[in-house]
Amino acid sequence: MVYFQLYKNGELVLDLSNQPVMNTGLSTIQLPGTLEPGSYRIKIVNAGDPSTFDWSDGVFSIQAPNRIGQSLEESASKMVKVYPTPIHAYVQITVPEELMQETPLFKAINLYGQVVFEQLIKEPNSQVDLSNLSPGVYLINIETDSGNYQQKVIKN
């Protein structure tokens, strides 16, 4: 038998030691709806010997509504800002601090679906130089572990 512990940013946020499951290689765990969206790691603990444990192979994300009736995409659209539009050379990106911990990735995608520019966002208020792009319509995509924010922009 094993049980799970959930960690976010190295801190224990959920201890499921009272819900051990069989160690069959495939388990489903019920998570409370109170968990915040973000990246988590699972610690798999041997219930017979808690000093024996293993970490899950990867980080997983929880996507949840921030408010009743409001999806993550809707709330992200109110938090992430991309301006001005139309743009000439630079686009200004504003990303909330809590999303900065998820290493947001900025992408400019042309009408053919090709990624024509890509850059990690390192500061909550960043200016991205798109002067090398041809005039036209682009989809700006900000990818985080919690989800994606997209906005169409016109480059003059």
Secondary structure, DSSP 8 states (H G I E B T S, - for coil): -EEEEEEETTEEEEE-TTS-B--SS-------TT--SEEEEEEEEETT-TT-EEE-SS-EEE---SBTTB-HHHHHHHH-EEE-SSBSSEEEEE--HHHHTT--EEEEE-TTS-EEEEEE--SSEEEEE-TTS-SEEEEEEEEETTEEEEEEEEE-
